[in-house]
Amino acid sequence: MVLAFSVLAQLLLMRRHYESWWCWLVVNTIAVPLFLSRNLTVTALLYAAFWVNAVVALVRWRRLLPER
């Protein structure tokens, strides 16, 4: 599931879709507990940092969108 959503998010990001950041949030939300359950703490921390990055990007990209 992590792989499938990662591919989808990357494809959306390559096409510069705002929704790609929502996909990255889903990926990272799934990945952190998954890696923690496998005792991969450093990898889980990395994905937690990716989660924060996705939130920041989501907010910044939202500001750049034209008003509807």
Summary of the structure (lengths in Angstrom):
residues: 68
radius of gyration: 12.9
end to end distance: 33.0
largest distance: 45.1
contacts: 168
relative contact order: 0.14
helix: 81%
strand: 0%
